[in-house]
């Protein structure tokens, strides 16, 4: 699967995001080594702590469906526009917790693809974004 197709699926997931508190919508599309794409969106909660990021939603969905090996993830996100729709003006890298969750299942060469509304793409490896991950 090419990067653009993965990014398009992540963009589509921003529409399913539940972000009534931050108004920041995030979508993720995780490519399994089995060729299947597992999508996720952020889901907020009034207590904040129980909220879940799009990246972790995608990983947990994949693991719950039996996939534990991954090739890449596309992540997009941003604040709502004036009409209340997700806007992807800038790049949206994964938070520290999501980076650590990815490190549980992915090697340091795992690709993290970020995109913005102008079509620019940035690509990192997990090793670049989390050089000293915690592992057992």
Residue pairs with C-beta under 8 A, 6 or more apart in sequence:
1 31
1 35
1 37
3 72
3 74
3 113
3 121
3 123
6 29
6 31
6 37
6 72
6 73
6 74
6 113
7 29
7 74
7 76
7 113
7 115
7 121
9 27
9 29
9 37
9 39
9 74
10 27
10 28
10 29
10 39
10 54
10 74
10 75
10 76
10 115
11 27
11 76
11 88
11 115
12 27
12 39
13 26
13 27
13 28
13 29
13 39
13 40
13 41
13 54
14 25
14 26
14 27
14 41
14 76
14 77
14 78
14 86
14 88
15 25
15 27
15 86
16 27
16 41
17 25
17 26
17 27
17 41
17 42
17 43
17 54
17 77
17 86
18 41
18 42
18 43
18 44
19 25
19 26
19 42
19 44
19 80
20 44
21 44
21 46
21 48
22 44
23 79
23 80
24 42
24 77
24 78
24 79
24 80
25 41
25 42
25 77
25 78
25 79
25 80
25 86
26 41
26 42
26 53
26 54
26 55
26 75
26 76
26 77
26 92
27 39
27 40
27 41
27 54
27 75
27 76
27 77
27 86
28 39
28 40
28 41
28 53
28 54
28 55
28 57
28 58
28 73
28 74
28 75
29 37
29 38
29 39
29 58
29 73
29 74
30 37
30 38
30 39
30 40
30 55
30 58
30 59
30 62
30 70
30 72
30 73
31 37
31 70
31 71
31 72
31 73
32 38
32 62
32 67
32 69
32 70
32 71
33 67
33 69
33 70
33 71
34 67
34 69
36 62
36 67
38 58
38 59
38 61
38 62
38 65
38 67
39 58
39 61
40 53
40 54
40 55
40 56
40 57
40 58
40 59
40 60
40 61
41 54
41 57
42 51
42 52
42 53
42 54
42 57
42 77
43 51
43 52
43 57
44 51
45 51
52 60
53 94
53 95
53 97
53 98
54 75
54 77
55 73
55 75
55 94
55 95
55 98
55 101
55 102
56 97
56 98
56 101
58 73
59 70
59 101
59 102
59 105
62 68
62 70
63 105
68 105
69 105
70 102
70 105
70 106
70 110
71 110
71 111
72 110
72 111
72 112
72 113
73 94
73 102
73 110
73 111
73 112
73 113
74 113
74 114
74 115
75 92
75 93
75 94
75 112
75 113
75 114
76 88
76 92
76 114
76 115
76 116
77 86
77 88
77 92
78 86
78 87
78 88
78 89
78 90
78 92
78 117
79 87
79 89
80 86
80 87
81 87
87 117
88 115
88 116
88 117
89 116
89 117
90 116
91 114
91 115
91 116
91 120
91 122
92 114
93 112
93 114
93 124
93 129
94 102
94 112
94 129
96 130
99 126
99 129
99 130
99 133
100 130
100 133
100 134
102 110
102 112
102 126
102 130
103 126
103 130
103 133
103 134
103 135
104 135
106 126
107 126
108 125
108 126
108 127
109 125
109 126
109 127
110 125
110 126
111 123
111 124
111 125
112 123
112 124
112 125
112 126
112 129
113 121
113 122
113 123
114 121
114 122
114 123
114 124
115 121
115 122
126 133
